Amino acid sequence: MPARIITSRRSILRAAGAVALASAARPLRAADRPFAPVRPITRGPKLHWFAYYDKLQVDPSGRYALGMEVDFEHRSPRPDDVVRVGMVDLRDGDRWIELGESRAWNWQQGCMLQWLPGSATEVLWNDREGDRFVCRILDVKTKAARTLPAPVYCVSPDAAWGVSPDFRRLNDCRPGYGYAGLPDPNRDVRAPGDAGIWKIDLKTGRSDLLIPFAEAVKVPGLPAGAEEAKHWFNHLLVSPDGTRFVFLHRWRGPKEGKGFGTRMFTVGADGKDPHVLDPHGKTSHFIWRDPSHVLAWAWHPSKGEKFHLYTDQTDRVEAVGPEKMTVNGHCSYLPGNRWILNDTYPDKDRRQTLYLYGVESGERVELGRFDSPKAYAGEWRCDLHPRFAPDGRSVIIDSPHGGDGRQMYVVDIAGIVGG
């Protein structure tokens, strides 16, 4: 029997849900709201997904949604596996438009496919070319294309530069986040000085090593024994004003076993003024709220494991939604910062929940619950990874609940967020 979406708290409201949300004279209570309308924008037999929650999936006009296409699931990508890169025309019957291909991808974060900030026509993604990873930049309208001699993880708000970790090392240390095909030349080096985080000029392709692993381990605060561990970086994100970026410094040694230690850093765009925002070892998903604050799921002595709001370059921390956002998820702020968009991992019934949290009201509004079959686990799990459209009135998720593998779905939240 195919998996399904649990579409409403009350089945009697299912058919009328969209109308009720859009036309109600006054907002319904959270307990009375039907789940939000959902529709697929891709279908089988090919598999489609976008991957990470902190990338720009939809163009500024709201018409084109980027995605990837592949014909297999439930195993790690091999060096010769090719993923097709394309976009869905949301105003033309969800037509798939092919843009290119990549040999540098993973299930969790894809090939870093994303729109260049501020551009209505340019997209980028990573690929493999010979003995190096590269970045493709394509104008989807004119088809003008260029290749940067280094991969890109995330991009500055003015699209002038990006930053990137060592994807070879990531693939070795955390399968599912790096790229297959190129071995890590520092595999046996705990904290090399010739690798780390690079800054890439998106116009010239120049790449400069900003933060070597060897320098990061010198920043005070590492726990005892971490000097014997192997270190890597992951989850980079530039601040909304482009002055700093945040990343996770991770390590695994005899003390960590099969797990790893973590601390969350922020650093200036020039690689200077590092600040350990969370030193307690369990930072997970995060997002910038504004240039001075980062929301993250993490452990803190004051509240335990919760979502916490960190004030950059200070020690100020406060819990956010501690009674409503009680489990880890892929968080982001909708435009205006009135709502937090979030999801959960599968619960005991293998259902993933998509929801909004009202920052001022403290209200949690569930948007849907989506079945995730047991085959979607570990490295090739299919997280919802919710991404919002530029106007903040719709959300796109990846999900296998429809029974034809991972596909992309649009969730209409206009009736909830208004405006």
C-alpha positions as CSV (number, residue, x, y, z in Angstrom):
1,M,0.0,0.0,0.0
2,P,1.5,3.4,-0.9
3,A,2.5,5.8,1.8
4,R,0.1,8.8,2.2
5,I,-0.1,12.3,3.6
6,I,-2.3,12.7,6.6
7,T,-4.2,15.7,5.2
8,S,-6.4,17.0,8.0
9,R,-7.0,16.8,11.7
10,R,-10.6,16.3,11.0
11,S,-11.4,14.4,7.8
12,I,-14.7,16.3,7.4
13,L,-12.7,19.5,6.8
14,R,-10.5,18.0,4.1
15,A,-12.4,19.1,1.0
16,A,-13.2,22.6,2.4
17,G,-9.8,23.2,4.0
18,A,-8.3,25.5,1.4
19,V,-11.5,27.6,1.1
20,A,-11.8,27.9,4.8
21,L,-8.3,29.1,5.2
22,A,-8.4,31.6,2.4
23,S,-11.8,33.1,3.1
24,A,-12.4,33.0,6.9
25,A,-13.4,36.4,8.3
26,R,-11.3,35.7,11.4
27,P,-8.5,33.3,11.9
28,L,-9.3,29.8,13.1
29,R,-7.9,28.5,16.3
30,A,-4.9,26.2,15.7
31,A,-6.8,23.2,17.0
32,D,-9.6,23.8,14.4
33,R,-7.5,24.5,11.4
34,P,-7.3,21.9,8.6
35,F,-3.9,21.2,7.2
36,A,-2.6,23.4,4.4
37,P,-3.4,22.4,0.7
38,V,-0.6,20.4,-0.8
39,R,0.1,19.5,-4.5
40,P,2.9,17.6,-6.2
41,I,5.0,19.5,-8.7
42,T,7.0,16.5,-9.9
43,R,6.0,12.9,-10.5
44,G,7.6,9.5,-11.2
45,P,9.0,7.3,-12.5
46,K,12.1,9.6,-12.1
47,L,12.9,10.8,-8.6
48,H,13.0,14.6,-7.9
49,W,14.2,16.6,-4.9
50,F,15.9,19.9,-4.1
51,A,17.7,19.0,-0.8
52,Y,18.8,21.6,1.7
53,Y,16.5,24.1,3.4
54,D,18.8,27.2,3.4
55,K,19.2,27.6,-0.3
56,L,17.2,29.8,-2.8
57,Q,15.1,27.3,-4.7
58,V,12.5,29.6,-6.3
59,D,13.4,32.6,-8.6
60,P,12.4,36.1,-7.6
61,S,9.2,36.0,-9.7
62,G,8.0,32.9,-7.9
63,R,7.6,31.0,-11.2
64,Y,10.5,28.6,-11.4
65,A,11.5,26.1,-8.8
66,L,14.9,24.4,-9.1
67,G,15.3,20.7,-8.6
68,M,17.3,17.6,-9.4
69,E,16.3,14.4,-11.1
70,V,17.7,10.8,-10.8
71,D,16.6,7.3,-11.5
72,F,17.6,5.4,-8.4
73,E,17.4,5.6,-4.6
74,H,18.5,3.9,-1.4
75,R,22.2,3.7,-1.9
76,S,25.2,6.1,-1.8
77,P,26.1,8.0,-5.0
78,R,29.0,6.5,-6.9
79,P,31.5,8.6,-8.9
80,D,29.8,7.8,-12.2
81,D,26.3,8.6,-11.0
82,V,24.9,11.6,-12.8
83,V,22.1,13.8,-11.5
84,R,20.1,15.9,-13.9
85,V,19.6,19.6,-12.9
86,G,16.4,21.4,-13.9
87,M,13.6,23.6,-12.9
88,V,9.8,23.3,-12.7
89,D,7.6,26.0,-14.4
90,L,4.9,26.5,-11.7
91,R,2.8,28.5,-14.2
92,D,2.9,26.1,-17.0
93,G,1.5,22.8,-15.7
94,D,4.6,22.2,-13.6
95,R,6.7,21.6,-16.7
96,W,10.2,20.2,-16.1
97,I,12.9,22.2,-17.9
98,E,16.3,20.6,-18.0
99,L,19.3,22.8,-17.3
100,G,22.4,20.5,-17.0
101,E,23.9,17.7,-15.0
102,S,26.2,17.1,-12.1
103,R,28.7,14.4,-10.9
104,A,29.2,16.1,-7.5
105,W,26.2,15.6,-5.3
106,N,24.7,13.8,-2.3
107,W,21.3,13.0,-1.0
108,Q,21.2,15.5,1.8
109,Q,22.4,18.7,0.1
110,G,22.3,17.8,-3.6
111,C,24.8,19.6,-5.7
112,M,24.3,23.0,-3.9
113,L,21.9,24.0,-6.7
114,Q,20.5,27.5,-6.0
115,W,19.6,30.9,-7.6
116,L,22.2,33.6,-7.3
117,P,20.9,36.1,-4.8
118,G,19.3,39.1,-6.6
119,S,19.3,37.4,-10.0
120,A,16.2,36.5,-11.9
121,T,18.0,34.3,-14.4
122,E,21.3,32.9,-13.0
123,V,21.7,29.6,-11.1
124,L,24.7,27.7,-9.8
125,W,25.5,24.1,-8.9
126,N,28.6,22.0,-8.3
127,D,30.0,19.4,-10.6
128,R,33.2,17.3,-11.1
129,E,35.6,18.0,-13.9
130,G,38.6,15.7,-14.1
131,D,40.5,15.7,-10.8
132,R,38.7,18.6,-9.2
133,F,35.2,19.8,-8.1
134,V,34.0,22.9,-9.9
135,C,31.0,25.2,-9.9
136,R,28.7,25.8,-12.9
137,I,26.9,29.1,-13.3
138,L,24.2,29.2,-15.9
139,D,21.8,32.0,-17.2
140,V,18.6,30.0,-17.7
141,K,17.3,32.6,-20.1
142,T,20.3,33.2,-22.4
143,K,22.0,29.8,-21.7
144,A,25.3,31.6,-21.2
145,A,27.4,29.4,-19.0
146,R,30.7,29.6,-17.2
147,T,32.7,27.4,-14.8
148,L,34.5,28.3,-11.7
149,P,37.6,26.2,-10.8
150,A,36.3,25.5,-7.3
151,P,33.0,24.3,-5.8
152,V,30.7,26.6,-3.8
153,Y,28.6,25.9,-0.7
154,C,26.8,29.2,0.0
155,V,26.8,32.6,-1.5
156,S,27.0,36.2,-0.2
157,P,23.8,38.3,-0.5
158,D,25.3,40.4,-3.3
159,A,26.4,37.3,-5.2
160,A,30.0,38.5,-5.3
161,W,31.6,35.6,-3.4
162,G,30.9,32.3,-1.9
163,V,32.5,30.0,0.7
164,S,33.2,26.3,0.5
165,P,34.5,23.5,2.8
166,D,36.6,20.6,1.6
167,F,34.1,18.3,0.0
168,R,36.7,15.5,-0.3
169,R,37.2,15.5,3.4
170,L,33.4,15.8,4.1
171,N,32.8,12.6,2.0
172,D,35.4,10.8,4.1
173,C,34.3,12.1,7.5
174,R,30.5,12.4,7.1
175,P,29.2,10.4,4.1
176,G,26.0,12.0,2.8
177,Y,27.4,15.5,2.8
178,G,30.5,15.3,0.6
179,Y,31.0,14.2,-3.0
180,A,32.2,10.8,-4.3
181,G,35.0,10.6,-6.9
182,L,38.0,12.4,-5.3
183,P,39.9,11.1,-2.3
184,D,40.9,13.4,0.5
185,P,44.7,14.0,0.1
186,N,44.8,14.7,3.9
187,R,42.9,11.6,4.9
188,D,45.5,10.7,7.5
189,V,46.2,14.3,8.8
190,R,44.1,15.3,11.8
191,A,44.1,19.0,11.2
192,P,45.9,20.0,7.9
193,G,47.1,23.5,7.3
194,D,46.5,23.5,3.5
195,A,42.7,22.8,3.6
196,G,39.7,24.1,5.4
197,I,37.2,26.8,4.2
198,W,37.9,28.7,1.0
199,K,36.5,32.0,-0.3
200,I,35.6,32.0,-4.0
201,D,35.2,35.1,-6.1
202,L,32.2,34.4,-8.3
203,K,33.4,36.7,-11.1
204,T,37.0,35.7,-11.4
205,G,37.0,32.2,-9.9
206,R,39.9,33.1,-7.5
207,S,39.9,30.8,-4.5
208,D,41.6,31.8,-1.2
209,L,42.0,29.6,1.9
210,L,40.4,31.6,4.7
211,I,40.3,29.2,7.6
212,P,42.7,26.2,7.7
213,F,41.9,23.3,10.0
214,A,45.2,23.9,11.7
215,E,44.1,27.4,12.7
216,A,40.6,26.4,13.8
217,V,41.9,23.9,16.4
218,K,44.0,26.7,17.9
219,V,40.9,28.7,18.9
220,P,40.5,28.2,22.6
221,G,37.7,26.0,23.9
222,L,38.3,22.6,22.4
223,P,37.6,19.8,24.9
224,A,40.5,17.7,26.2
225,G,41.4,15.0,23.7
226,A,40.2,16.8,20.7
227,E,43.9,17.3,19.6
228,E,43.9,13.6,18.8
229,A,40.8,13.8,16.7
230,K,40.2,14.3,13.0
231,H,38.6,17.7,12.1
232,W,36.3,18.9,9.4
233,F,33.9,21.7,8.6
234,N,30.3,21.7,7.4
235,H,27.1,23.8,7.2
236,L,28.3,27.2,6.1
237,L,25.9,30.2,5.8
238,V,26.6,33.8,5.1
239,S,24.9,36.5,7.2
240,P,22.1,38.6,5.6
241,D,24.4,41.6,5.3
242,G,27.4,39.7,4.1
243,T,29.7,40.8,6.8
244,R,30.2,37.4,8.5
245,F,29.4,33.7,8.0
246,V,28.6,30.8,10.4
247,F,29.8,27.2,10.2
248,L,30.2,24.1,12.2
249,H,33.6,22.8,13.3
250,R,33.4,19.1,13.9
251,W,35.8,16.4,15.0
252,R,35.9,12.7,15.7
253,G,38.6,10.9,17.8
254,P,38.9,8.1,20.4
255,K,36.6,9.9,22.8
256,E,33.8,10.4,20.2
257,G,33.8,6.9,18.8
258,K,31.4,6.8,15.9
259,G,29.9,10.1,16.9
260,F,31.5,13.6,16.7
261,G,32.0,16.8,18.6
262,T,30.8,20.1,17.4
263,R,31.2,23.8,18.0
264,M,29.5,26.6,16.0
265,F,31.7,29.5,14.8
266,T,31.0,32.8,13.2
267,V,33.8,34.6,11.5
268,G,34.2,37.8,9.4
269,A,33.9,37.6,5.6
270,D,37.7,38.1,5.5
271,G,38.3,35.1,7.8
272,K,39.1,37.3,10.8
273,D,37.5,37.8,14.2
274,P,36.4,34.2,14.9
275,H,33.8,33.8,17.6
276,V,32.6,30.5,19.1
277,L,28.9,31.0,19.2
278,D,28.1,27.6,20.8
279,P,30.9,25.7,22.5
280,H,28.7,23.0,24.1
281,G,29.2,20.3,21.5
282,K,25.7,19.6,20.1
283,T,24.8,22.3,17.6
284,S,22.7,21.0,14.7
285,H,20.5,23.0,12.2
286,F,20.6,26.8,12.2
287,I,19.6,29.9,10.3
288,W,20.4,33.6,10.5
289,R,17.5,35.6,11.7
290,D,19.2,38.9,10.9
291,P,22.9,40.1,10.7
292,S,23.3,39.7,14.5
293,H,21.3,36.6,15.5
294,V,21.5,32.9,14.7
295,L,18.7,30.5,15.6
296,A,20.0,26.9,16.2
297,W,18.9,23.6,17.6
298,A,21.6,23.0,20.3
299,W,22.2,22.0,23.9
300,H,22.6,24.8,26.4
301,P,23.0,24.6,30.2
302,S,20.0,26.8,30.7
303,K,17.4,24.8,28.9
304,G,18.9,21.6,27.6
305,E,18.3,20.7,23.9
306,K,16.0,23.4,22.4
307,F,16.0,25.9,19.7
308,H,18.2,28.8,20.9
309,L,18.7,32.3,19.6
310,Y,22.3,33.4,19.8
311,T,23.5,37.0,19.6
312,D,26.6,37.0,17.5
313,Q,29.9,38.0,19.1
314,T,28.4,37.9,22.6
315,D,27.5,35.2,25.1
316,R,23.7,36.1,25.0
317,V,21.5,33.1,24.4
318,E,17.7,32.6,24.8
319,A,15.4,29.7,24.1
320,V,12.8,30.1,21.4
321,G,9.5,28.2,21.5
322,P,10.7,25.7,24.1
323,E,7.2,24.3,24.7
324,K,6.2,24.2,21.0
325,M,9.4,23.5,19.0
326,T,10.5,20.5,21.1
327,V,12.5,18.5,18.6
328,N,15.2,19.1,16.1
329,G,14.3,20.4,12.6
330,H,15.3,22.4,9.6
331,C,14.4,25.9,10.6
332,S,14.1,29.2,8.7
333,Y,12.3,32.5,9.1
334,L,9.7,33.6,6.7
335,P,10.1,37.1,5.2
336,G,9.4,39.6,8.0
337,N,10.6,37.2,10.8
338,R,7.0,36.8,12.1
339,W,7.0,33.1,11.5
340,I,9.5,30.3,11.8
341,L,9.1,27.5,9.3
342,N,10.2,24.1,10.6
343,D,9.8,20.4,10.2
344,T,10.5,17.2,12.2
345,Y,12.2,13.9,11.5
346,P,9.9,10.8,11.3
347,D,8.2,10.0,14.6
348,K,7.4,6.5,15.8
349,D,4.7,6.2,13.1
350,R,7.2,7.3,10.4
351,R,5.4,10.7,10.0
352,Q,7.2,13.9,9.4
353,T,5.5,17.1,10.5
354,L,5.6,20.4,8.8
355,Y,4.7,23.5,10.8
356,L,4.9,27.2,11.4
357,Y,5.7,28.8,14.8
358,G,4.4,32.4,15.5
359,V,7.4,34.3,16.9
360,E,5.2,36.8,18.8
361,S,2.0,34.7,19.4
362,G,3.8,31.5,20.4
363,E,1.3,29.6,18.3
364,R,2.3,26.4,16.5
365,V,0.3,25.8,13.3
366,E,0.8,22.4,11.8
367,L,0.7,22.4,8.0
368,G,0.8,18.7,7.3
369,R,2.1,15.3,8.3
370,F,3.8,13.2,5.7
371,D,4.5,9.4,5.8
372,S,8.2,8.4,5.3
373,P,8.7,4.7,4.5
374,K,11.4,2.8,6.5
375,A,13.6,2.5,3.4
376,Y,14.2,6.3,3.7
377,A,16.7,6.2,6.5
378,G,20.3,7.1,7.2
379,E,22.4,8.7,4.4
380,W,19.5,8.5,1.8
381,R,16.7,9.6,4.1
382,C,14.3,12.1,2.6
383,D,13.9,15.0,5.0
384,L,11.2,17.6,4.2
385,H,13.8,20.4,4.2
386,P,11.1,23.1,3.8
387,R,12.0,26.1,1.5
388,F,9.7,29.1,1.2
389,A,8.9,31.1,-2.0
390,P,10.2,34.7,-2.2
391,D,6.8,36.1,-1.2
392,G,6.6,33.8,1.8
393,R,3.1,32.5,0.8
394,S,4.1,29.0,-0.2
395,V,6.5,26.3,0.8
396,I,8.2,23.5,-1.2
397,I,9.2,20.2,0.4
398,D,10.8,16.9,-0.6
399,S,8.8,13.9,0.4
400,P,8.2,10.2,-0.5
401,H,4.7,10.1,0.9
402,G,3.0,9.9,-2.5
403,G,4.2,6.4,-3.2
404,D,6.4,7.1,-6.2
405,G,9.7,7.9,-4.5
406,R,11.0,11.3,-3.4
407,Q,9.2,14.1,-5.2
408,M,8.7,17.8,-4.6
409,Y,5.4,19.3,-3.3
410,V,4.1,22.8,-2.9
411,V,2.3,23.7,0.3
412,D,0.0,26.7,0.2
413,I,0.3,28.8,3.4
414,A,-1.2,32.1,2.1
415,G,-4.3,31.6,4.2
416,I,-2.3,31.3,7.4
417,V,0.4,34.0,7.0
418,G,-1.9,36.5,5.1
419,G,-0.6,39.6,3.3
